Amino acid sequence: MIAFAAVLVLAPQPVRAQSLAAQLADKEIPVSEFNGINVSNDFEVSLARGAYGVRLTVDKDLQPYVEVYVKAKTLYLSFDEKSVPKEIKKLYKGKGGLTPVFRAVVYTPEIKSIALNDNASFIGVDEFLSPEFELTAAGKSQVKNLALNATTAKIILKKNAQAILSVKSDRGVEVSTDGNANLKLTFSGNELAVNSDGSSVVVASGPCHSMNLFTSGSSQVSVTSETEKVNVTCEGSSKVILSGKGDNLTVKGTRSSSVDAYAMPFNEVDANLANSSSVTTSVSRRVNATLVGGSSLYYSGSPEFRIGKIVKSTLAPYGTK
């Protein structure tokens, strides 16, 4: 399967004889106002601030089968592979076949949403201001770099998608990952909310007022932050790793999940653990603990303990683990 990017508005051209290298065509595409971008196939897209427009660099033979259009204020970059004649497809197959080049530089003064599919890759050249922002990436798509200053930001990564983002947000950042998705996030804001499933990996760093972390499957979430409240719900064999500084930690763990908060000291910890789940923490003031079903809580510090119940489980100083 060939994957590509961008512009349809020309009539199909005659098939040329195969050459050693593809002939490229550059074209400026005027477009109407948009604040969303939807990209599929193997496009390489760069996003820059400026007047609305698209600059494309594509193979001449494939140019008639790619398209750029705006609908409902969303810019679509897509490719109609089914319409490519067999004679042209042969140029890109087998040993010595041509490697298609599809690049797009997209200009807009603002951005509210980005949707990536297939093998699309995306890079932000400038930092963008946005009242509300949403990124959805699926397939093997990649966001190689994107910087945002937004009131709220929502990030959704599915399947094998990967993203590197920097988000400054007044209200907060909401993250959802599944499959083998991988996110590296630098953030600031009131709240960080993460819902991580499958075998996805989230690595985040930055200050916030509160964090709400939900992990399941075999996912892993690592956060470095200075924060006040941290709420963690862990299921399956998922893992949460915390470092920095916090005030209150609340953990609900089940099955074989684990929370390593040893590098993020807390004043108070409230742990409700079951089914072989575990927590390691540093705590100075108080621990509220309910531990059942082979669960464990290891701590450092000299806190006061308030025990709900402990049944076939372990509550012990960190050094005895």
N, C-alpha and C positions, 0 to 999 in steps of 0.2 A: 504493500500500500504506500502510495506517495503522499506526502503531506506538504501543505503549502500555505501561501497567504495572499491575499488581497485584491484585485480590481477587475471588474468586469464592466465594460461599457464599449468594448471594441468588437468588431465583427471578427469571427475566426479567420486566422491567416493560413496560407498554404503551408503544408509541412515542409520543413527544410531538411536537407541532407544532414545526417549526423556529423557533428564536428567534435573536436577534442575538448571543447569547453562550451558551456552554454553562453548564448548571447543575452545580455541583460538589458532591460529597459527601465529607465527612470521616468516617473510620471508624478506630477503634482495633481492631487485630486481635491477639487473644491467640495466641501460638504456643508450642510446646514448645522445649526447649533445642536450640540449634544453634551451630556454630562455622564454618560455611561459608555462602556466599551465591552464588546463581546467578541472573543477571538477563539477560533478553532484551528485544527490542523497543526502544521509545524511552523507557524509564523514566528518570526523574531520581531517583537514590537518594542519600540522605545517611546516613552511618553514624556513630552516636554511642554512647558507653559508657552502659550502663544495664541494667535488667532486660529480659529477652527480650520483645520486642514489635515491632509494626509499626504506624505511623500512615500512612494512605493518604489522598491527596486525588486524586479521579478524577472524570471526567464521569459523571453519573448514568446516562445512556443506555448507557455502556460498562461500567459497574461489574459487571453480571452476567457479563461475558465475560472478566474478568481474575481471576487466582487467586493465592493465597498459601498455601503449605503447606510443611511440614518433612518431609524424608525422609532417613534416614541422617545426621541431624545437619546437613543442608544446607537452608537456607531458599531456596525457589524463588519467584521473581516472574515470572509469565508471562501471556500473553494469547492467547486462542483466537480469532484473527481470522476463521477460517472459520465460526464460529458466529454472527457478527454478522449480523443480517438486512439485506437490501438497503436497506430503508427507513431504517435507522440509518446505514448507510455513506454514503448520499446526503447526509446532513447535513454530512459532512466533506469533500465533494468539490467541485471547481469553484470558480469565482470567488465569493468571499463565503462559502465554506464555513467551518464551525467548525474551530478549531484545538484538538485534544484536549489535555487537561491530565492528566498522570499523574505524580504525585510520591509518593515513599515515604521516610519516615524510619524507619530500622531501628536498633533498640537491641539491643546484646548486650555482655556483659562481656568477651568474647574473640573473636578472629577468627583462623582458620587458613587459609582459602582464599576467594578471590573469583574468580568466572568471569563475564565480561561478553561479550555477543554483540550483533549488529545495531547499533543506534544508542544503546545504553544509555549513560548518563553517571553518574558516581559521584564522590562527594566524601566524604572523611573529616573529621569535625568534631573528633575527639579523637585523641590518639596511643594506639595499642594495643600491648599486650604479647602476644607470640606465640612459643611454642617453635619451631615450624616454620610458615612462611608460604609460600603459593603464590598468585600472581596470573596468570590467563590471560585475555587480552582479544583479541577478534577483531572482524571487521567494521569498523564505524566507531565503535566504542565508545571512551569516554574516561574516564580517571581524572584528574579535575581537581586533586586533591590527596589524598595519603594519607601518614600518618606512622606508622612501625612501629618497635618495638624487639623484634627476633627473634633466636633462636639461629641459624637459617638462613633465607634468603629466596630464593625462585625467582620470576622474572618472565618471562612469556612473552607477547609481543605479536605478533599476526598481522595480515596484510592492512593495513588503514588505521587500526589502533588507535593511540591516543595515551595517554601516561601521564606524570604528574608525581608522583614518589615521594621520600620521605625515609626511609631505612632504616638503623637502627643494628643491626649484627649481630655476634655474638661470632665465629662461624665464617666467615661471608662471604655474598656475594650472587652469585647465578647469574642471568644474563640471556640470553634468546634472542629475537631479532627477525627478522622477514622481511617481504616485501612492501614497503609504504610506511609501516610502523610507525615511530613516533617516541617516544623515551623521554628524559625529563630526570630524572636520578637524583642525589640527594645521599646519600652512603653513608659508613659506617665499618665496619671489620671486618677479619678476618684475610686474606680473599681476595676479589678481584673477578674473576669469570669471565664473559666475554661471547662469545656466538656470534651474529654479525650477518650476515644474508644479504639478498638482493634489493636494494632501494634504501632500506632502513631507515636511520634515524639514531639514534645513541645519544650523549647528552652526559652525562657523569658526573663527579662531583667528590667527593673525600674521601680520608682516609688509609687505607692498608691495608699488610699485609706483602708481598703478592704479587698480581700480575695475570696472567691468562691470557686473551688476546684472540685470537679467530679471526674474520676477516672474509672475505666472499666477495661475488660479484655486484658491485654498485656501491654497496654500503653504506659508511657512514662512522661511525667511532667516535672520539669526542674525550674524553680523560680528563685531569683535573687532579688530581694526587695527590702525596703524599710516600710513597714505597714503596721496597722493597729489590729485589725481582726482578720483571721484566716479561718475559713470553714472548708473542711476537706471531707469528701465522701469517696471512699475507695472500694472497688469491687474487683473480683477476679484476681489475677496475678499482677495487677497494675501497681505502679510505684510513683510516689511523690517525693521529691527532694527539695527541701527548703533551706535557704541560707540568707543571712542578713540580720534583721532585727524586727521583732513583733511584740504585741501586747497580749492578745488572747488567741489561743488555738483551740478549735473544736474539730474533733475527728470522729467520723463514723466509719469503721472498717469492717469488711466481711471477707470471708474466704481467705485467700493467701495474700491479700494486698499488704502493702507496706508504706509507711510514711517515715522518712528520715528527716527530722527537723532539728537534729543535733546542732547544726551550724546556724540556726535562727533561734536565739534565746527568747523565751516568752515569760511573762509574769504569771499567766494562768493557762492551764491546759485541761480541757474537758474531753475525755476519751471514752468512747463506747465501741468496744472491739469484740468480734466474734469470729469463729471458724478459722483459726490460725492466722488471723491478721496481726500486724505488729506496728508499733510506733517507737521511735527513738527520739528523745527530746531533751532540751535544756530548759529548766523551769525554776523560777526563783520563789514564787509566792504560794501557789496552790495547784493541786492536781485533783480533779474529779474523775474517778475511774470506775467503769463497769467493764469487766473482762470475763469472757466466757469462751468455751469451746476451743481451748488451746491457744488463745491469743496471748500477746505479750506487750508490756510497756516498760521500756528501759529509760531511765531518766538520770540527768545530772543536776546538781543543786540540792538545796535543803528545803523543799516545799512542804506545806501542810497538805495532808491527804484527807479526802472525803470519798469514801468507798461506797459505791452502790452495792456491787457484789463481785466476787472473784471466784470463778468456778473452773477448776482444772486449767488455770492460766497463770501467768507470771507478771508480777510487778516487782521490779528490782532496780538497784543502781546500775548505771551504764557500764561500769567496769566489770560487772559480773556476767555480762552477756556472753 
